[in-house]
Structures are given as structure tokens and as C-alpha cells.
Amino acid sequence: MDKMLNRVLSSLFEERSRISPPYDELLKEFSYFRALPQAYQILKENGKLNDAPAVFKEVLKNEFNKTLYLNMFINKQLKLILGIFEALAIHTILLKGVYFSGKYFGSIGARPTSDIDLLIKEDQWLLAISSLKKLGFLPSEDEIPGHFHCTLIKSIPQSPIPLQVELHWDIVRTDTSISMIEEIWSRAQLLHERNYIHELSELDEFYMICLHGWRHNLDSLKYFIDIIQLIKKLRNQLDFDLLLKRAKKHHTKKRLIRTLSIVYNSYPYLHKINPFPYSKNVLWKYEWIRRPEKKTFMKYIAFLSYLFFSYDRCKYSLAEFCRWVFPEDYQLKSEAGHDVLKRGKVRAYLSLHSARWRGFIRLK
């Protein structure tokens, strides 16, 4: 168990325990992962800010207010989009974002975000894009082949970061799992006074949040907070047996067990709220995400384990290995530099693996 991560999570979620000094250490952890707004909202709800120093409260509140003002703008844009989608009978499910923040954290300012994620039906994709273009959104040039979403962007006045809308028509890659999209739609619930705008069922919401955390290898405190907040909110309504039964059907069971094992092992207090009987030991350390500049042999082994052995079928692991050896263009540019393809793809692959090998032999 990572003591610092456990201390950070305990300070947030254990209602009977007080925040223990040094307070500046907690602020550093929250700040590093851009989790100050989440921390403020949770501590305020638990009544833990009353005894905290004024400086500690002020830092948290200032970051919360900044997030709140930005998310109010995003929420206004979301309402415009949903209004048009409703009028055009575009079936839509809200994913994450300001709606998730308001429902499960009690305020749209609790979670920083710069995008709007919406699940739509694939046969309505062109209609949805056309309607977004009328609102000033333009298709992004940085699309990822083989993925199940497209991105549209819109400039925000006085902001260097544009607002993004991601239109999803699936949840996971179908070359490493069985599509669950029809089941997701069948369990989705209509929002009040809407005929085409839905929200995920609570168990599916938790399922998606866990898969989202897995996809990022839980490389941020924010993923822990999201998962734990849902466990606290749903409590015994969260049926792990049913969840893993669905995951087995979709071939995502290993991903779920890995993700929840890391969370529960990092914060064992969760077993008092809703025990997770399938927990396993996973090679993962908080310091690896807190200090990414430190490269070690064990960290590299753990990453390869995550990358290749999180799948329920050998063919999925093989597909992921092939993608790693012969990555798509966007990944080549990300790892080896934007200009790496100018000399041809074969040289780009050689350059990439040469850089990986040099990095490997320098591991401690």
C-alpha cells in the first residue's frame, strides 16, 4: 500500500478522520494532478474544511471557483447542443463531464474538464456533426484511426485551449473486446422532460469510469477520486458480481479487476463501504505516476504487464503487441517526434525502437 496515496485518499473520504498536517503536502498532491476542485468539493461536503487553515481553504476554493466559471460556460454549450440534438431526434447519452460532476459530486465545478463527451448512434453520426458545425464547431485534424469517436473543436474567447466535443458511437475498441453498445443503450435512462437525451444507468456509469481509468493506467489521482466517489455514492447498489459478469461477457473482466484491485489495495478502507472480493496484487506504485521522470526497470515491467496482459484473450494481447511494434502514425509522432515520418515509415519504426532500446538500457 502506498502510504502517501492512502493518506491523501483518507483525508478526503474518511468522514470521521480529520485532515492531518502537513497541509502543504496535501496541496502539492492535489495540485500536481489538477484535483484541487475535487478535493474542495469533497472536503466541504464532509465538513472537513472547518478546522483547516485559512490558506489551505483559500487555495482549494480559488481553484474550485476557476473550474466552476469555466464549467458554467461548458454547461451552457452543452445545453445548446442537447437542445439541437433533441429537436433533431438524435439519440444521445451523456458521458462524464459537467453532468457527471453535478450528479455525483454535487457541483459542476468539482471536476476540471475541457470537453463534452456524448454517445450517439452510429447511423446518426453525420447528422450530429452537421448540427455541431452550425454551432461553430469544426472537425479536428488529429483523429485516431481505429477508434470509436470523432472530435470537433471550437475556440473559446481568451482561452488558448479550444472547447472539444467528442462524439462516441462505441465505448471500447472492438478488436480487443466484445461490443457492449447495444446493452448500454438498452439500460440508458431518459433525462427528465427529454425524449432523446439519456444518462447511463448507475452500474454502467461505474463500468465506464473504471474502463476510462484503466485506459490511462490510473496515471492520475483524479481517476482514483472518481471511482471512490462512485463507490461511496452507490454503496450496496453497486453489484460487483453483476458488474464482472457483464465484463466477462464483453471480455473486459481483467481490465476491471486490475483497475479495482489497484484502487482497493491503495485504499483498503473501501472494503468497509463495499467489499471487492476479487482483488489481486498488481504491480503498480503511486510514485510511478507522481514522479514520471524517474525511470526504473520495475516500472517498465509493470507498464508492459499493463499494456499486453490486461486482456481476456490472447488474440487481444497479440493485437496490442502488434500495435506497439508497428504503431499507427499518430503514435509514431507522439513517441518519436512530429517529423519522424518524413524519411519514410520503415526508418520511423527503426528510429522509434532505437529510442525505446536506449531508454531501456538506461533503466535503473
LUMLUMNU-144648 format. One record per residue (C-alpha): residue in three letters; residue number from 0; x, y, z. Coordinates in pm, whole numbers, always signed. Layout:
nugu code = ALA; pos = NUM; px = X; py = Y; pz = Z
...
% end
This chain:
nugu code = MET; pos = 0; px = +0; py = +0; pz = +0
nugu code = ASP; pos = 1; px = +136; py = +342; pz = -96
nugu code = LYS; pos = 2; px = +133; py = +549; pz = +223
nugu code = MET; pos = 3; px = +111; py = +890; pz = +57
nugu code = LEU; pos = 4; px = -174; py = +791; pz = -173
nugu code = ASN; pos = 5; px = -357; py = +628; pz = +119
nugu code = ARG; pos = 6; px = -310; py = +943; pz = +327
nugu code = VAL; pos = 7; px = -441; py = +1167; pz = +50
nugu code = LEU; pos = 8; px = -748; py = +948; pz = -5
nugu code = SER; pos = 9; px = -811; py = +910; pz = +368
nugu code = SER; pos = 10; px = -804; py = +1286; pz = +413
nugu code = LEU; pos = 11; px = -1078; py = +1314; pz = +151
nugu code = PHE; pos = 12; px = -1311; py = +1024; pz = +211
nugu code = GLU; pos = 13; px = -1293; py = +906; pz = +571
nugu code = GLU; pos = 14; px = -1565; py = +1118; pz = +729
nugu code = ARG; pos = 15; px = -1462; py = +1056; pz = +1089
nugu code = SER; pos = 16; px = -1095; py = +1142; pz = +1040
nugu code = ARG; pos = 17; px = -967; py = +1499; pz = +1037
nugu code = ILE; pos = 18; px = -726; py = +1636; pz = +779
nugu code = SER; pos = 19; px = -381; py = +1580; pz = +922
nugu code = PRO; pos = 20; px = -89; py = +1819; pz = +864
nugu code = PRO; pos = 21; px = +139; py = +1898; pz = +693
nugu code = TYR; pos = 22; px = -127; py = +2064; pz = +479
nugu code = ASP; pos = 23; px = +120; py = +2184; pz = +215
nugu code = GLU; pos = 24; px = +196; py = +1821; pz = +123
nugu code = LEU; pos = 25; px = -170; py = +1755; pz = +52
nugu code = LEU; pos = 26; px = -194; py = +2071; pz = -157
nugu code = LYS; pos = 27; px = +108; py = +1958; pz = -361
nugu code = GLU; pos = 28; px = -54; py = +1621; pz = -435
nugu code = PHE; pos = 29; px = -391; py = +1772; pz = -527
nugu code = SER; pos = 30; px = -229; py = +2045; pz = -735
nugu code = TYR; pos = 31; px = +4; py = +1811; pz = -927
nugu code = PHE; pos = 32; px = -291; py = +1611; pz = -1058
nugu code = ARG; pos = 33; px = -523; py = +1913; pz = -1104
nugu code = ALA; pos = 34; px = -753; py = +1765; pz = -839
nugu code = LEU; pos = 35; px = -789; py = +2075; pz = -618
nugu code = PRO; pos = 36; px = -1156; py = +2137; pz = -719
nugu code = GLN; pos = 37; px = -1249; py = +1776; pz = -648
nugu code = ALA; pos = 38; px = -1073; py = +1796; pz = -311
nugu code = TYR; pos = 39; px = -1252; py = +2120; pz = -220
nugu code = GLN; pos = 40; px = -1599; py = +1984; pz = -300
nugu code = ILE; pos = 41; px = -1547; py = +1653; pz = -118
nugu code = LEU; pos = 42; px = -1390; py = +1813; pz = +191
nugu code = LYS; pos = 43; px = -1666; py = +2074; pz = +204
nugu code = GLU; pos = 44; px = -1938; py = +1808; pz = +180
nugu code = ASN; pos = 45; px = -1771; py = +1607; pz = +458
nugu code = GLY; pos = 46; px = -1740; py = +1915; pz = +681
nugu code = LYS; pos = 47; px = -1363; py = +1880; pz = +697
nugu code = LEU; pos = 48; px = -1274; py = +2235; pz = +595
nugu code = ASN; pos = 49; px = -1395; py = +2386; pz = +922
nugu code = ASP; pos = 50; px = -1076; py = +2303; pz = +1112
nugu code = ALA; pos = 51; px = -834; py = +2350; pz = +821
nugu code = PRO; pos = 52; px = -600; py = +2652; pz = +799
nugu code = ALA; pos = 53; px = -731; py = +2956; pz = +610
nugu code = VAL; pos = 54; px = -453; py = +2936; pz = +349
nugu code = PHE; pos = 55; px = -536; py = +2571; pz = +276
nugu code = LYS; pos = 56; px = -905; py = +2653; pz = +229
nugu code = GLU; pos = 57; px = -830; py = +2959; pz = +17
nugu code = VAL; pos = 58; px = -611; py = +2768; pz = -231
nugu code = LEU; pos = 59; px = -875; py = +2498; pz = -274
nugu code = LYS; pos = 60; px = -1161; py = +2746; pz = -306
nugu code = ASN; pos = 61; px = -982; py = +2962; pz = -565
nugu code = GLU; pos = 62; px = -917; py = +2663; pz = -790
nugu code = PHE; pos = 63; px = -1273; py = +2541; pz = -742
nugu code = ASN; pos = 64; px = -1411; py = +2881; pz = -847
nugu code = LYS; pos = 65; px = -1191; py = +2891; pz = -1159
nugu code = THR; pos = 66; px = -1318; py = +2549; pz = -1260
nugu code = LEU; pos = 67; px = -1676; py = +2644; pz = -1179
nugu code = TYR; pos = 68; px = -1669; py = +2952; pz = -1407
nugu code = LEU; pos = 69; px = -1521; py = +2755; pz = -1697
nugu code = ASN; pos = 70; px = -1762; py = +2466; pz = -1648
nugu code = MET; pos = 71; px = -2057; py = +2705; pz = -1641
nugu code = PHE; pos = 72; px = -1957; py = +2811; pz = -1992
nugu code = ILE; pos = 73; px = -1916; py = +2447; pz = -2098
nugu code = ASN; pos = 74; px = -2252; py = +2362; pz = -1943
nugu code = LYS; pos = 75; px = -2417; py = +2641; pz = -2142
nugu code = GLN; pos = 76; px = -2267; py = +2500; pz = -2462
nugu code = LEU; pos = 77; px = -2380; py = +2152; pz = -2361
nugu code = LYS; pos = 78; px = -2740; py = +2271; pz = -2318
nugu code = LEU; pos = 79; px = -2731; py = +2430; pz = -2664
nugu code = ILE; pos = 80; px = -2606; py = +2107; pz = -2819
nugu code = LEU; pos = 81; px = -2858; py = +1892; pz = -2635
nugu code = GLY; pos = 82; px = -3138; py = +2127; pz = -2739
nugu code = ILE; pos = 83; px = -3047; py = +2083; pz = -3105
nugu code = PHE; pos = 84; px = -2999; py = +1706; pz = -3071
nugu code = GLU; pos = 85; px = -3339; py = +1679; pz = -2903
nugu code = ALA; pos = 86; px = -3505; py = +1883; pz = -3179
nugu code = LEU; pos = 87; px = -3341; py = +1664; pz = -3446
nugu code = ALA; pos = 88; px = -3427; py = +1340; pz = -3262
nugu code = ILE; pos = 89; px = -3058; py = +1246; pz = -3224
nugu code = HIS; pos = 90; px = -3038; py = +980; pz = -2954
nugu code = THR; pos = 91; px = -2768; py = +1088; pz = -2708
nugu code = ILE; pos = 92; px = -2615; py = +959; pz = -2383
nugu code = LEU; pos = 93; px = -2417; py = +1198; pz = -2163
nugu code = LEU; pos = 94; px = -2068; py = +1073; pz = -2074
nugu code = LYS; pos = 95; px = -1856; py = +1213; pz = -1789
nugu code = GLY; pos = 96; px = -1809; py = +1591; pz = -1799
nugu code = VAL; pos = 97; px = -2012; py = +1857; pz = -1619
nugu code = TYR; pos = 98; px = -2325; py = +1641; pz = -1594
nugu code = PHE; pos = 99; px = -2131; py = +1364; pz = -1418
nugu code = SER; pos = 100; px = -1972; py = +1622; pz = -1188
nugu code = GLY; pos = 101; px = -2306; py = +1770; pz = -1090
nugu code = LYS; pos = 102; px = -2476; py = +1435; pz = -1033
nugu code = TYR; pos = 103; px = -2206; py = +1251; pz = -839
nugu code = PHE; pos = 104; px = -2003; py = +1534; pz = -680
nugu code = GLY; pos = 105; px = -2284; py = +1782; pz = -614
nugu code = SER; pos = 106; px = -2141; py = +2067; pz = -823
nugu code = ILE; pos = 107; px = -2047; py = +2118; pz = -1187
nugu code = GLY; pos = 108; px = -1734; py = +2293; pz = -1060
nugu code = ALA; pos = 109; px = -1591; py = +1985; pz = -890
nugu code = ARG; pos = 110; px = -1414; py = +1831; pz = -1191
nugu code = PRO; pos = 111; px = -1196; py = +2024; pz = -1438
nugu code = THR; pos = 112; px = -1280; py = +1945; pz = -1799
nugu code = SER; pos = 113; px = -1226; py = +2099; pz = -2140
nugu code = ASP; pos = 114; px = -1452; py = +1877; pz = -2346
nugu code = ILE; pos = 115; px = -1803; py = +1744; pz = -2387
nugu code = ASP; pos = 116; px = -1836; py = +1368; pz = -2436
nugu code = LEU; pos = 117; px = -2153; py = +1236; pz = -2595
nugu code = LEU; pos = 118; px = -2250; py = +886; pz = -2702
nugu code = ILE; pos = 119; px = -2466; py = +879; pz = -3015
nugu code = LYS; pos = 120; px = -2587; py = +609; pz = -3250
nugu code = GLU; pos = 121; px = -2352; py = +547; pz = -3541
nugu code = ASP; pos = 122; px = -2621; py = +593; pz = -3806
nugu code = GLN; pos = 123; px = -2681; py = +950; pz = -3675
nugu code = TRP; pos = 124; px = -2314; py = +1048; pz = -3681
nugu code = LEU; pos = 125; px = -2330; py = +1270; pz = -3992
nugu code = LEU; pos = 126; px = -2645; py = +1446; pz = -3870
nugu code = ALA; pos = 127; px = -2479; py = +1517; pz = -3533
nugu code = ILE; pos = 128; px = -2165; py = +1657; pz = -3698
nugu code = SER; pos = 129; px = -2372; py = +1878; pz = -3928
nugu code = SER; pos = 130; px = -2564; py = +2024; pz = -3635
nugu code = LEU; pos = 131; px = -2242; py = +2093; pz = -3441
nugu code = LYS; pos = 132; px = -2091; py = +2275; pz = -3737
nugu code = LYS; pos = 133; px = -2386; py = +2516; pz = -3723
nugu code = LEU; pos = 134; px = -2280; py = +2600; pz = -3367
nugu code = GLY; pos = 135; px = -1926; py = +2686; pz = -3483
nugu code = PHE; pos = 136; px = -1753; py = +2353; pz = -3413
nugu code = LEU; pos = 137; px = -1502; py = +2225; pz = -3669
nugu code = PRO; pos = 138; px = -1371; py = +1869; pz = -3712
nugu code = SER; pos = 139; px = -1030; py = +1813; pz = -3555
nugu code = GLU; pos = 140; px = -742; py = +1705; pz = -3778
nugu code = ASP; pos = 141; px = -595; py = +1480; pz = -3510
nugu code = GLU; pos = 142; px = -825; py = +1181; pz = -3538
nugu code = ILE; pos = 143; px = -703; py = +839; pz = -3426
nugu code = PRO; pos = 144; px = -761; py = +555; pz = -3676
nugu code = GLY; pos = 145; px = -948; py = +257; pz = -3538
nugu code = HIS; pos = 146; px = -1103; py = +450; pz = -3253
nugu code = PHE; pos = 147; px = -1474; py = +491; pz = -3193
nugu code = HIS; pos = 148; px = -1511; py = +867; pz = -3171
nugu code = CYS; pos = 149; px = -1457; py = +1189; pz = -3361
nugu code = THR; pos = 150; px = -1363; py = +1527; pz = -3220
nugu code = LEU; pos = 151; px = -1490; py = +1871; pz = -3308
nugu code = ILE; pos = 152; px = -1339; py = +2189; pz = -3165
nugu code = LYS; pos = 153; px = -1447; py = +2547; pz = -3109
nugu code = SER; pos = 154; px = -1230; py = +2840; pz = -3000
nugu code = ILE; pos = 155; px = -1310; py = +2992; pz = -2662
nugu code = PRO; pos = 156; px = -1257; py = +3369; pz = -2623
nugu code = GLN; pos = 157; px = -948; py = +3449; pz = -2412
nugu code = SER; pos = 158; px = -856; py = +3081; pz = -2380
nugu code = PRO; pos = 159; px = -561; py = +2907; pz = -2551
nugu code = ILE; pos = 160; px = -743; py = +2573; pz = -2522
nugu code = PRO; pos = 161; px = -1043; py = +2520; pz = -2752
nugu code = LEU; pos = 162; px = -1365; py = +2356; pz = -2638
nugu code = GLN; pos = 163; px = -1386; py = +1997; pz = -2765
nugu code = VAL; pos = 164; px = -1690; py = +1786; pz = -2835
nugu code = GLU; pos = 165; px = -1621; py = +1415; pz = -2867
nugu code = LEU; pos = 166; px = -1892; py = +1214; pz = -3039
nugu code = HIS; pos = 167; px = -1865; py = +846; pz = -2946
nugu code = TRP; pos = 168; px = -2051; py = +563; pz = -3114
nugu code = ASP; pos = 169; px = -1892; py = +289; pz = -2904
nugu code = ILE; pos = 170; px = -1720; py = +254; pz = -2567
nugu code = VAL; pos = 171; px = -1426; py = +20; pz = -2627
nugu code = ARG; pos = 172; px = -1219; py = -97; pz = -2923
nugu code = THR; pos = 173; px = -1388; py = -399; pz = -3075
nugu code = ASP; pos = 174; px = -1055; py = -558; pz = -3172
nugu code = THR; pos = 175; px = -980; py = -610; pz = -2800
nugu code = SER; pos = 176; px = -1329; py = -673; pz = -2662
nugu code = ILE; pos = 177; px = -1689; py = -758; pz = -2749
nugu code = SER; pos = 178; px = -1903; py = -453; pz = -2818
nugu code = MET; pos = 179; px = -2139; py = -371; pz = -2534
nugu code = ILE; pos = 180; px = -2303; py = -75; pz = -2704
nugu code = GLU; pos = 181; px = -2649; py = -226; pz = -2757
nugu code = GLU; pos = 182; px = -2670; py = -323; pz = -2391
nugu code = ILE; pos = 183; px = -2560; py = +26; pz = -2286
nugu code = TRP; pos = 184; px = -2842; py = +179; pz = -2491
nugu code = SER; pos = 185; px = -3100; py = -68; pz = -2360
nugu code = ARG; pos = 186; px = -3026; py = +28; pz = -1998
nugu code = ALA; pos = 187; px = -2986; py = +404; pz = -2051
nugu code = GLN; pos = 188; px = -3246; py = +624; pz = -1885
nugu code = LEU; pos = 189; px = -3414; py = +929; pz = -2036
nugu code = LEU; pos = 190; px = -3346; py = +1261; pz = -1867
nugu code = HIS; pos = 191; px = -3644; py = +1444; pz = -1722
nugu code = GLU; pos = 192; px = -3864; py = +1602; pz = -1990
nugu code = ARG; pos = 193; px = -3641; py = +1470; pz = -2270
nugu code = ASN; pos = 194; px = -3732; py = +1221; pz = -2540
nugu code = TYR; pos = 195; px = -3387; py = +1159; pz = -2691
nugu code = ILE; pos = 196; px = -3133; py = +1261; pz = -2426
nugu code = HIS; pos = 197; px = -3025; py = +983; pz = -2188
nugu code = GLU; pos = 198; px = -2797; py = +915; pz = -1895
nugu code = LEU; pos = 199; px = -2613; py = +592; pz = -1823
nugu code = SER; pos = 200; px = -2754; py = +351; pz = -1568
nugu code = GLU; pos = 201; px = -2558; py = +376; pz = -1241
nugu code = LEU; pos = 202; px = -2378; py = +43; pz = -1286
nugu code = ASP; pos = 203; px = -2287; py = +129; pz = -1645
nugu code = GLU; pos = 204; px = -2161; py = +469; pz = -1525
nugu code = PHE; pos = 205; px = -1929; py = +295; pz = -1283
nugu code = TYR; pos = 206; px = -1827; py = +46; pz = -1554
nugu code = MET; pos = 207; px = -1733; py = +330; pz = -1791
nugu code = ILE; pos = 208; px = -1543; py = +523; pz = -1524
nugu code = CYS; pos = 209; px = -1338; py = +213; pz = -1439
nugu code = LEU; pos = 210; px = -1260; py = +143; pz = -1804
nugu code = HIS; pos = 211; px = -1163; py = +507; pz = -1851
nugu code = GLY; pos = 212; px = -924; py = +481; pz = -1555
nugu code = TRP; pos = 213; px = -779; py = +158; pz = -1693
nugu code = ARG; pos = 214; px = -721; py = +315; pz = -2035
nugu code = HIS; pos = 215; px = -499; py = +574; pz = -1867
nugu code = ASN; pos = 216; px = -337; py = +314; pz = -1640
nugu code = LEU; pos = 217; px = -467; py = +512; pz = -1339
nugu code = ASP; pos = 218; px = -196; py = +769; pz = -1403
nugu code = SER; pos = 219; px = -375; py = +1046; pz = -1215
nugu code = LEU; pos = 220; px = -524; py = +1096; pz = -870
nugu code = LYS; pos = 221; px = -841; py = +1213; pz = -1046
nugu code = TYR; pos = 222; px = -925; py = +859; pz = -1160
nugu code = PHE; pos = 223; px = -900; py = +729; pz = -803
nugu code = ILE; pos = 224; px = -1125; py = +1008; pz = -679
nugu code = ASP; pos = 225; px = -1388; py = +941; pz = -948
nugu code = ILE; pos = 226; px = -1400; py = +568; pz = -876
nugu code = ILE; pos = 227; px = -1405; py = +609; pz = -497
nugu code = GLN; pos = 228; px = -1671; py = +880; pz = -513
nugu code = LEU; pos = 229; px = -1897; py = +646; pz = -709
nugu code = ILE; pos = 230; px = -1833; py = +360; pz = -466
nugu code = LYS; pos = 231; px = -1933; py = +590; pz = -178
nugu code = LYS; pos = 232; px = -2239; py = +726; pz = -354
nugu code = LEU; pos = 233; px = -2370; py = +391; pz = -481
nugu code = ARG; pos = 234; px = -2260; py = +176; pz = -185
nugu code = ASN; pos = 235; px = -2455; py = -154; pz = -180
nugu code = GLN; pos = 236; px = -2632; py = -66; pz = -503
nugu code = LEU; pos = 237; px = -2301; py = -138; pz = -670
nugu code = ASP; pos = 238; px = -2323; py = -510; pz = -751
nugu code = PHE; pos = 239; px = -1971; py = -632; pz = -824
nugu code = ASP; pos = 240; px = -2089; py = -983; pz = -913
nugu code = LEU; pos = 241; px = -2319; py = -844; pz = -1182
nugu code = LEU; pos = 242; px = -2053; py = -599; pz = -1299
nugu code = LEU; pos = 243; px = -1793; py = -872; pz = -1350
nugu code = LYS; pos = 244; px = -2050; py = -1099; pz = -1511
nugu code = ARG; pos = 245; px = -2107; py = -830; pz = -1772
nugu code = ALA; pos = 246; px = -1735; py = -766; pz = -1803
nugu code = LYS; pos = 247; px = -1672; py = -1137; pz = -1866
nugu code = LYS; pos = 248; px = -1931; py = -1130; pz = -2145
nugu code = HIS; pos = 249; px = -1766; py = -823; pz = -2300
nugu code = HIS; pos = 250; px = -1410; py = -960; pz = -2249
nugu code = THR; pos = 251; px = -1314; py = -669; pz = -2020
nugu code = LYS; pos = 252; px = -1304; py = -862; pz = -1690
nugu code = LYS; pos = 253; px = -925; py = -845; pz = -1648
nugu code = ARG; pos = 254; px = -935; py = -470; pz = -1704
nugu code = LEU; pos = 255; px = -1199; py = -426; pz = -1434
nugu code = ILE; pos = 256; px = -1022; py = -649; pz = -1182
nugu code = ARG; pos = 257; px = -687; py = -482; pz = -1242
nugu code = THR; pos = 258; px = -830; py = -131; pz = -1202
nugu code = LEU; pos = 259; px = -1037; py = -202; pz = -892
nugu code = SER; pos = 260; px = -756; py = -407; pz = -735
nugu code = ILE; pos = 261; px = -520; py = -110; pz = -757
nugu code = VAL; pos = 262; px = -782; py = +123; pz = -609
nugu code = TYR; pos = 263; px = -878; py = -112; pz = -325
nugu code = ASN; pos = 264; px = -518; py = -206; pz = -248
nugu code = SER; pos = 265; px = -425; py = +163; pz = -234
nugu code = TYR; pos = 266; px = -719; py = +247; pz = -9
nugu code = PRO; pos = 267; px = -833; py = -62; pz = +189
nugu code = TYR; pos = 268; px = -1094; py = +143; pz = +379
nugu code = LEU; pos = 269; px = -1319; py = +87; pz = +76
nugu code = HIS; pos = 270; px = -1381; py = -272; pz = +188
nugu code = LYS; pos = 271; px = -1584; py = -128; pz = +477
nugu code = ILE; pos = 272; px = -1810; py = +51; pz = +229
nugu code = ASN; pos = 273; px = -1850; py = -221; pz = -34
nugu code = PRO; pos = 274; px = -1606; py = -516; pz = -27
nugu code = PHE; pos = 275; px = -1441; py = -616; pz = -352
nugu code = PRO; pos = 276; px = -1376; py = -991; pz = -315
nugu code = TYR; pos = 277; px = -1189; py = -1027; pz = -645
nugu code = SER; pos = 278; px = -893; py = -808; pz = -553
nugu code = LYS; pos = 279; px = -548; py = -921; pz = -672
nugu code = ASN; pos = 280; px = -195; py = -798; pz = -621
nugu code = VAL; pos = 281; px = -96; py = -574; pz = -912
nugu code = LEU; pos = 282; px = +248; py = -434; pz = -986
nugu code = TRP; pos = 283; px = +171; py = -61; pz = -952
nugu code = LYS; pos = 284; px = +314; py = +220; pz = -740
nugu code = TYR; pos = 285; px = +195; py = +572; pz = -671
nugu code = GLU; pos = 286; px = +546; py = +711; pz = -711
nugu code = TRP; pos = 287; px = +547; py = +593; pz = -1073
nugu code = ILE; pos = 288; px = +268; py = +836; pz = -1163
nugu code = ARG; pos = 289; px = +375; py = +1104; pz = -916
nugu code = ARG; pos = 290; px = +733; py = +1115; pz = -1046
nugu code = PRO; pos = 291; px = +711; py = +1004; pz = -1410
nugu code = GLU; pos = 292; px = +1059; py = +1138; pz = -1482
nugu code = LYS; pos = 293; px = +1210; py = +856; pz = -1274
nugu code = LYS; pos = 294; px = +1265; py = +553; pz = -1497
nugu code = THR; pos = 295; px = +1320; py = +213; pz = -1336
nugu code = PHE; pos = 296; px = +1328; py = -144; pz = -1458
nugu code = MET; pos = 297; px = +1032; py = -247; pz = -1240
nugu code = LYS; pos = 298; px = +825; py = +46; pz = -1365
nugu code = TYR; pos = 299; px = +894; py = -60; pz = -1724
nugu code = ILE; pos = 300; px = +799; py = -423; pz = -1649
nugu code = ALA; pos = 301; px = +477; py = -304; pz = -1485
nugu code = PHE; pos = 302; px = +392; py = -93; pz = -1789
nugu code = LEU; pos = 303; px = +445; py = -388; pz = -2026
nugu code = SER; pos = 304; px = +228; py = -602; pz = -1800
nugu code = TYR; pos = 305; px = -48; py = -342; pz = -1819
nugu code = LEU; pos = 306; px = -4; py = -295; pz = -2193
nugu code = PHE; pos = 307; px = -7; py = -660; pz = -2300
nugu code = PHE; pos = 308; px = -168; py = -865; pz = -2020
nugu code = SER; pos = 309; px = -480; py = -668; pz = -1929
nugu code = TYR; pos = 310; px = -685; py = -858; pz = -2184
nugu code = ASP; pos = 311; px = -918; py = -1155; pz = -2154
nugu code = ARG; pos = 312; px = -799; py = -1324; pz = -2474
nugu code = CYS; pos = 313; px = -453; py = -1399; pz = -2612
nugu code = LYS; pos = 314; px = -555; py = -1264; pz = -2952
nugu code = TYR; pos = 315; px = -622; py = -924; pz = -2793
nugu code = SER; pos = 316; px = -276; py = -922; pz = -2635
nugu code = LEU; pos = 317; px = -127; py = -1014; pz = -2972
nugu code = ALA; pos = 318; px = -318; py = -730; pz = -3141
nugu code = GLU; pos = 319; px = -188; py = -485; pz = -2881
nugu code = PHE; pos = 320; px = +168; py = -617; pz = -2921
nugu code = CYS; pos = 321; px = +148; py = -567; pz = -3299
nugu code = ARG; pos = 322; px = +25; py = -210; pz = -3244
nugu code = TRP; pos = 323; px = +319; py = -149; pz = -3012
nugu code = VAL; pos = 324; px = +576; py = -289; pz = -3259
nugu code = PHE; pos = 325; px = +416; py = -123; pz = -3560
nugu code = PRO; pos = 326; px = +231; py = +175; pz = -3415
nugu code = GLU; pos = 327; px = -7; py = +393; pz = -3610
nugu code = ASP; pos = 328; px = +112; py = +728; pz = -3742
nugu code = TYR; pos = 329; px = -29; py = +934; pz = -3455
nugu code = GLN; pos = 330; px = +161; py = +720; pz = -3202
nugu code = LEU; pos = 331; px = +483; py = +738; pz = -3402
nugu code = LYS; pos = 332; px = +461; py = +1117; pz = -3398
nugu code = SER; pos = 333; px = +383; py = +1118; pz = -3028
nugu code = GLU; pos = 334; px = +677; py = +898; pz = -2928
nugu code = ALA; pos = 335; px = +942; py = +981; pz = -3188
nugu code = GLY; pos = 336; px = +862; py = +1338; pz = -3293
nugu code = HIS; pos = 337; px = +623; py = +1511; pz = -3530
nugu code = ASP; pos = 338; px = +865; py = +1493; pz = -3825
nugu code = VAL; pos = 339; px = +956; py = +1126; pz = -3783
nugu code = LEU; pos = 340; px = +760; py = +1013; pz = -4091
nugu code = LYS; pos = 341; px = +939; py = +1246; pz = -4334
nugu code = ARG; pos = 342; px = +1205; py = +985; pz = -4407
nugu code = GLY; pos = 343; px = +957; py = +702; pz = -4455
nugu code = LYS; pos = 344; px = +774; py = +463; pz = -4226
nugu code = VAL; pos = 345; px = +1047; py = +195; pz = -4210
nugu code = ARG; pos = 346; px = +1302; py = +446; pz = -4084
nugu code = ALA; pos = 347; px = +1041; py = +584; pz = -3848
nugu code = TYR; pos = 348; px = +993; py = +239; pz = -3694
nugu code = LEU; pos = 349; px = +1370; py = +191; pz = -3664
nugu code = SER; pos = 350; px = +1407; py = +532; pz = -3503
nugu code = LEU; pos = 351; px = +1128; py = +459; pz = -3257
nugu code = HIS; pos = 352; px = +1261; py = +120; pz = -3145
nugu code = SER; pos = 353; px = +1615; py = +254; pz = -3126
nugu code = ALA; pos = 354; px = +1495; py = +526; pz = -2889
nugu code = ARG; pos = 355; px = +1300; py = +269; pz = -2685
nugu code = TRP; pos = 356; px = +1607; py = +45; pz = -2658
nugu code = ARG; pos = 357; px = +1830; py = +333; pz = -2549
nugu code = GLY; pos = 358; px = +1575; py = +423; pz = -2285
nugu code = PHE; pos = 359; px = +1557; py = +62; pz = -2167
nugu code = ILE; pos = 360; px = +1934; py = +16; pz = -2116
nugu code = ARG; pos = 361; px = +1943; py = +337; pz = -1909
nugu code = LEU; pos = 362; px = +1686; py = +199; pz = -1662
nugu code = LYS; pos = 363; px = +1799; py = +161; pz = -1305
% end
